[in-house]
Amino acid sequence: MSVIKAALLGFGTVGEGVYTAIHSHQQQLNELLGVRVEIVAVLIRDKNKKRDIESNILVTTDFEEILNIRDLDVVFEAIVGEEPGYTYLKQAIDKGIHVITANKVMFAKYGQELIHKAKQQNVKLAFEATTAGGVPIIRTIQRLLQVNRITKVQGILNGTSNFILTKMRENKLSFEAALHLAQQKGYAEADPTNDISGKDAFCKLMILSQLVFGEQPCWSEVKIEGITSISQQQIEEKEHQGQRYKHIAEIYKEGQRIKASVKPIIVDSNHPLYSIEGVENAIALEASLVGNITLQGPGAGKMPTASAMIEDFAEIVQHQQLQEKIPAFQM
């Protein structure tokens, strides 16, 4: 059985999830793809931190060591922030290595450039995990766009904010108490600024904009409003009226101009995102032929995000196998 060599860039929550998923689903991958997947290297930042990684795997802080691995097929990138992820992915693509990323901050800014570079080098770049964790929104949009024209996207793209608003309503908690509960459960970081300010959802929205419309709006013109100003009293008042606060990222075209926002919106039971609760993410699409579609699922966490990356990996391998078979059918 042939072997596919993979490297992990980052071994935090997501990187460890990919490592675990490949080992726990090795048999399924073997049966589906007819190959054995080997993680041959892991890039880490702190060599002194103890990690549960097999001793035969290269663990390094030097990306050059990974680039120099002979016949490396793919890298899974799960680094936080624009750098060094952007630089590493450019170098990997230039070496003809397929790339799978979960880095939303980096990809929102540099995604189109990296996609163009990957096409030039005839390698695949997959980014399902950048936008809504385990919700297959990228793949769904790519398939819809073969014929449909998507006119509007609305989404709950940050599970932390959604969890806080849910608990404020259900448990009559203050914002501070709901945030503390989210941190206790591991749904919010010690510094939750990116989540509760709307910056995390904004990056995901820009990725969707590039995918749906082929461009992004001017970032400075996008209204970004977090959830910190919403009181428990406001939530309770709307609950009595059959309405709920939802933190919604929205993008649509008005003429030739892209309009985008990330802000709290009051919705009633007729809205497709009304019933999305807790840490769930959901995306509602309006398209020219199919009409309205809503996708819902776990938006973050170790295994949902790892799942998105593994599905991307399987699709890359299947595409490569198909390309290799095509000449056999030509006369």
Secondary structure per residue as TSV (DSSP state, phi and psi in degrees):
chain	resnum	aa	ss	phi	psi
A	1	M	-	360.0	132.5
A	2	S	E	-69.7	161.0
A	3	V	E	-120.3	137.1
A	4	I	E	-107.3	125.5
A	5	K	E	-94.8	129.2
A	6	A	E	-127.9	150.0
A	7	A	E	-125.5	146.1
A	8	L	E	-105.4	129.2
A	9	L	E	-104.7	101.9
A	10	G	-	102.4	136.1
A	11	F	-	-132.3	43.7
A	12	G	S	-85.7	-148.1
A	13	T	H	-56.4	-50.1
A	14	V	H	-73.5	-46.3
A	15	G	H	-58.7	-42.8
A	16	E	H	-65.8	-34.4
A	17	G	H	-63.2	-42.2
A	18	V	H	-63.6	-44.0
A	19	Y	H	-57.3	-47.4
A	20	T	H	-65.1	-43.0
A	21	A	H	-64.9	-41.1
A	22	I	H	-63.7	-40.7
A	23	H	H	-71.4	-41.5
A	24	S	H	-75.1	-22.4
A	25	H	T	-116.3	25.0
A	26	Q	H	-60.2	-41.1
A	27	Q	H	-64.1	-43.3
A	28	Q	H	-62.8	-40.8
A	29	L	H	-65.6	-40.1
A	30	N	H	-60.3	-46.2
A	31	E	H	-68.6	-38.2
A	32	L	H	-73.2	-44.3
A	33	L	H	-105.8	-16.2
A	34	G	S	70.5	24.0
A	35	V	E	-136.4	161.4
A	36	R	E	-103.3	132.9
A	37	V	E	-99.2	123.4
A	38	E	E	-116.4	123.4
A	39	I	E	-82.8	115.2
A	40	V	E	-104.2	-14.4
A	41	A	E	-157.0	150.3
A	42	V	E	-134.0	126.1
A	43	L	E	-92.2	126.0
A	44	I	-	-127.3	168.1
A	45	R	S	-100.1	-35.2
A	46	D	-	-121.6	109.9
A	47	K	T	-70.6	-19.9
A	48	N	T	-83.1	-13.4
A	49	K	S	-76.9	133.1
A	50	K	-	-77.0	132.2
A	51	R	-	-135.9	147.9
A	52	D	-	-90.7	78.1
A	53	I	-	-123.6	135.2
A	54	E	-	-57.7	144.6
A	55	S	T	-68.1	-20.7
A	56	N	T	-85.2	1.2
A	57	I	S	-96.5	134.8
A	58	L	E	-68.8	123.2
A	59	V	E	-116.3	120.1
A	60	T	E	-145.9	157.4
A	61	T	S	-101.6	0.1
A	62	D	-	-109.3	110.0
A	63	F	H	-64.2	-27.8
A	64	E	H	-59.7	-34.8
A	65	E	H	-62.6	-36.0
A	66	I	H	-72.0	-44.0
A	67	L	H	-60.0	-28.3
A	68	N	T	-86.2	0.2
A	69	I	S	-68.0	128.1
A	70	R	T	-69.0	133.5
A	71	D	T	59.5	34.0
A	72	L	-	-69.4	128.2
A	73	D	-	-94.2	-40.2
A	74	V	E	-150.8	148.3
A	75	V	E	-121.3	137.9
A	76	F	E	-100.4	116.3
A	77	E	E	-104.8	120.3
A	78	A	-	-136.0	51.5
A	79	I	-	-99.4	147.4
A	80	V	S	-90.6	134.6
A	81	G	S	94.0	167.9
A	82	E	S	-64.2	-43.8
A	83	E	T	-121.4	147.3
A	84	P	T	-88.0	6.6
A	85	G	H	-55.8	-43.5
A	86	Y	H	-59.6	-48.8
A	87	T	H	-63.5	-42.8
A	88	Y	H	-62.5	-43.2
A	89	L	H	-68.0	-38.6
A	90	K	H	-57.0	-46.2
A	91	Q	H	-66.6	-39.8
A	92	A	H	-64.1	-44.4
A	93	I	H	-62.1	-42.4
A	94	D	H	-61.4	-25.9
A	95	K	T	-88.0	1.9
A	96	G	T	81.0	25.2
A	97	I	-	-100.0	132.7
A	98	H	E	-66.9	150.8
A	99	V	E	-130.9	135.2
A	100	I	E	-127.1	123.5
A	101	T	E	-124.9	149.8
A	102	A	-	-117.6	10.3
A	103	N	-	-87.7	91.6
A	104	K	H	-69.0	-38.4
A	105	V	H	-63.6	-47.3
A	106	M	H	-65.7	-44.1
A	107	F	H	-72.1	-31.1
A	108	A	H	-59.4	-35.8
A	109	K	H	-88.7	-40.7
A	110	Y	H	-115.6	4.2
A	111	G	H	-56.7	-47.2
A	112	Q	H	-64.2	-38.9
A	113	E	H	-62.9	-42.9
A	114	L	H	-69.0	-37.5
A	115	I	H	-61.3	-44.1
A	116	H	H	-62.1	-43.0
A	117	K	H	-64.6	-40.1
A	118	A	H	-63.4	-39.7
A	119	K	H	-63.6	-41.1
A	120	Q	H	-61.2	-37.8
A	121	Q	T	-90.8	0.9
A	122	N	T	58.6	42.3
A	123	V	-	-123.5	165.2
A	124	K	-	-97.4	141.1
A	125	L	E	-125.2	119.1
A	126	A	E	-117.7	143.8
A	127	F	-	-144.6	27.7
A	128	E	G	-54.6	-38.3
A	129	A	G	-74.9	-5.7
A	130	T	G	-75.9	-19.4
A	131	T	T	-113.8	-44.5
A	132	A	S	-149.4	40.1
A	133	G	T	55.9	-117.0
A	134	G	T	-84.8	2.2
A	135	V	S	-86.2	120.1
A	136	P	-	-79.7	60.3
A	137	I	H	-76.7	-37.6
A	138	I	H	-63.2	-48.8
A	139	R	H	-63.6	-39.0
A	140	T	H	-63.5	-45.5
A	141	I	H	-64.2	-43.6
A	142	Q	H	-58.5	-38.0
A	143	R	H	-77.4	-38.2
A	144	L	H	-61.5	-37.6
A	145	L	T	-72.4	-4.2
A	146	Q	T	-64.2	-32.5
A	147	V	T	-132.2	-47.1
A	148	N	-	-66.7	155.6
A	149	R	-	-113.5	116.6
A	150	I	E	-81.9	128.3
A	151	T	E	-105.1	-21.8
A	152	K	E	-158.0	142.8
A	153	V	E	-130.6	129.6
A	154	Q	E	-126.3	138.2
A	155	G	E	-150.4	147.7
A	156	I	E	-95.0	103.6
A	157	L	-	-109.5	3.2
A	158	N	-	-133.7	111.3
A	159	G	H	-66.9	-31.5
A	160	T	H	-62.4	-50.1
A	161	S	H	-62.7	-40.6
A	162	N	H	-65.1	-39.2
A	163	F	H	-62.2	-44.8
A	164	I	H	-61.8	-47.6
A	165	L	H	-63.3	-37.4
A	166	T	H	-63.7	-46.8
A	167	K	H	-70.8	-31.7
A	168	M	H	-61.8	-36.3
A	169	R	H	-82.1	-49.4
A	170	E	H	-70.5	-42.6
A	171	N	S	-104.7	4.8
A	172	K	-	57.1	40.6
A	173	L	-	-92.0	152.9
A	174	S	-	-72.5	165.2
A	175	F	H	-57.0	-45.8
A	176	E	H	-61.7	-41.9
A	177	A	H	-68.3	-38.8
A	178	A	H	-67.7	-38.2
A	179	L	H	-64.0	-43.2
A	180	H	H	-61.0	-40.4
A	181	L	H	-63.8	-41.2
A	182	A	H	-61.6	-38.1
A	183	Q	H	-69.4	-39.1
A	184	Q	H	-61.6	-37.4
A	185	K	T	-84.7	-3.3
A	186	G	T	82.9	12.9
A	187	Y	S	-86.5	-17.3
A	188	A	S	-129.2	143.6
A	189	E	-	-73.4	166.7
A	190	A	S	-57.6	-38.4
A	191	D	S	-108.2	100.1
A	192	P	-	-90.3	15.0
A	193	T	H	-53.3	-49.0
A	194	N	H	-60.3	-33.7
A	195	D	H	-74.7	-54.2
A	196	I	H	-78.3	-15.3
A	197	S	H	-87.5	-15.7
A	198	G	S	95.8	-2.5
A	199	K	H	-67.0	-38.3
A	200	D	H	-62.5	-47.9
A	201	A	H	-63.7	-34.4
A	202	F	H	-61.5	-46.6
A	203	C	H	-59.2	-42.6
A	204	K	H	-65.2	-38.3
A	205	L	H	-64.9	-37.3
A	206	M	H	-67.2	-34.9
A	207	I	H	-64.3	-43.6
A	208	L	H	-65.1	-37.8
A	209	S	H	-61.0	-46.1
A	210	Q	H	-62.0	-38.4
A	211	L	H	-71.4	-44.1
A	212	V	H	-78.8	-45.4
A	213	F	H	-108.2	-4.4
A	214	G	S	75.8	10.3
A	215	E	S	-163.4	169.1
A	216	Q	-	-118.7	152.5
A	217	P	-	-71.3	165.4
A	218	C	-	-61.4	122.1
A	219	W	G	-56.4	-38.3
A	220	S	G	-69.5	-15.8
A	221	E	G	-94.1	-3.6
A	222	V	S	-84.7	124.5
A	223	K	E	-75.3	120.7
A	224	I	E	-120.5	117.7
A	225	E	-	-132.7	130.5
A	226	G	-	-86.1	-161.3
A	227	I	S	-112.0	4.0
A	228	T	T	-67.7	-21.5
A	229	S	T	-87.3	-4.3
A	230	I	-	-85.7	125.2
A	231	S	-	-95.1	159.8
A	232	Q	H	-63.4	-32.8
A	233	Q	H	-64.2	-42.7
A	234	Q	H	-61.5	-43.1
A	235	I	H	-62.6	-42.9
A	236	E	H	-65.7	-39.3
A	237	E	H	-61.4	-44.2
A	238	K	H	-69.1	-33.5
A	239	E	H	-60.8	-40.9
A	240	H	H	-64.4	-23.6
A	241	Q	T	-94.7	7.4
A	242	G	T	76.0	24.4
A	243	Q	E	-123.5	161.8
A	244	R	E	-138.7	150.1
A	245	Y	E	-83.5	130.4
A	246	K	E	-131.0	138.6
A	247	H	E	-89.2	104.3
A	248	I	E	-117.2	130.5
A	249	A	E	-95.7	131.2
A	250	E	E	-136.2	141.3
A	251	I	E	-147.1	137.9
A	252	Y	E	-159.1	169.5
A	253	K	E	-106.0	134.4
A	254	E	E	-118.3	98.3
A	255	G	T	68.8	-124.1
A	256	Q	T	-98.7	3.4
A	257	R	E	-102.9	131.5
A	258	I	E	-85.2	127.8
A	259	K	E	-110.3	131.5
A	260	A	E	-143.6	150.0
A	261	S	E	-158.2	156.0
A	262	V	E	-133.5	112.3
A	263	K	E	-164.6	162.6
A	264	P	E	-70.3	135.3
A	265	I	E	-129.6	141.7
A	266	I	E	-90.1	122.8
A	267	V	E	-123.3	154.9
A	268	D	E	-108.1	-177.0
A	269	S	T	-66.5	-12.1
A	270	N	T	-83.0	-12.6
A	271	H	S	-79.1	138.5
A	272	P	T	-63.3	-18.4
A	273	L	T	-102.9	4.6
A	274	Y	T	-58.4	-41.8
A	275	S	T	-93.5	7.6
A	276	I	-	-79.9	115.6
A	277	E	-	-123.3	166.2
A	278	G	T	61.3	-139.5
A	279	V	T	-89.6	9.0
A	280	E	E	-66.0	147.7
A	281	N	E	-108.8	155.6
A	282	A	E	-155.3	149.4
A	283	I	E	-132.2	128.0
A	284	A	E	-108.1	125.0
A	285	L	E	-113.0	142.1
A	286	E	E	-113.1	123.0
A	287	A	E	-130.3	156.9
A	288	S	T	-66.6	-36.3
A	289	L	T	-102.7	-49.1
A	290	V	T	-78.1	-19.8
A	291	G	E	88.0	-131.1
A	292	N	E	-101.9	133.2
A	293	I	E	-132.1	138.2
A	294	T	E	-125.9	127.8
A	295	L	E	-111.8	138.3
A	296	Q	E	-136.9	146.0
A	297	G	E	173.1	-176.9
A	298	P	E	-66.9	126.2
A	299	G	-	-94.0	-11.7
A	300	A	S	-154.8	-178.7
A	301	G	S	106.1	165.5
A	302	K	H	-58.7	-57.9
A	303	M	H	-80.2	-38.5
A	304	P	H	-59.2	-42.9
A	305	T	H	-69.5	-41.1
A	306	A	H	-60.5	-39.4
A	307	S	H	-57.7	-44.8
A	308	A	H	-61.4	-39.3
A	309	M	H	-70.6	-38.3
A	310	I	H	-68.0	-38.8
A	311	E	H	-63.3	-40.9
A	312	D	H	-59.6	-44.4
A	313	F	H	-59.6	-46.2
A	314	A	H	-61.1	-39.9
A	315	E	H	-67.4	-38.5
A	316	I	H	-62.0	-46.4
A	317	V	H	-64.2	-43.3
A	318	Q	H	-63.4	-39.5
A	319	H	H	-64.0	-42.4
A	320	Q	H	-64.9	-40.9
A	321	Q	H	-63.9	-39.2
A	322	L	H	-64.0	-42.9
A	323	Q	H	-61.9	-35.3
A	324	E	H	-71.8	-25.5
A	325	K	H	-84.9	-24.6
A	326	I	G	-53.8	-44.7
A	327	P	G	-57.8	-29.0
A	328	A	G	-66.4	-21.8
A	329	F	G	-96.9	-3.9
A	330	Q	-	-86.6	139.4
A	331	M	-	-102.5	360.0
